[in-house]
């Protein structure tokens, strides 16, 4: 349980989702359903998505083809991530977005411009197909294929919110699927 708590807490904190320490265990265990703020709701959603990926029927993700990544799986993970918020979970972005950073003086700078909303479905399909080919043919080491997936996913930035957390969830999932048991340490 402690490893799960640390995983959810760390991944959420990267996105600025911080929860009072006294509430963390209840939120991760699912015993708390009355959320005090959006951060708690997002924290609980991340836990739900993580649980879904690691509680799938197959105990060996590396040999079960029903666990192949798909638009449906990615959308479902995003839907779970935002399941306790008023966000539009599970659907690709409808308008173009940019990734910004805030300087210490408060100015916002554009870090990069992701794929357009119009082109997102095409590039997500391409990403899934190319990742599956790379993983199934062993043309490249699986960790390189997974890293390329994470980078491309982040560059596509398919959702209005939650892209970083979904990328981290899917990266852990794909690493587990490639035969690396590191993700199982959360359970």
Secondary structure, DSSP 8 states (H G I E B T S, - for coil): -HHHHHHHHHHHHHTT----HHHHHHHHHT-----SSHHHHHHHHHHHHHHHHHSSS-S-TTT-GGG---HHHHHHHHHHHTTTSSS-TTS--SS--EEEEE-TTS-EEEEEE---HHHHHHHHHHHHHHHHHHHHHTSS-HHHHHHHHHHHHHHH--SSS-HHHHHHHHHHHHHHHTT-GGGGGG-
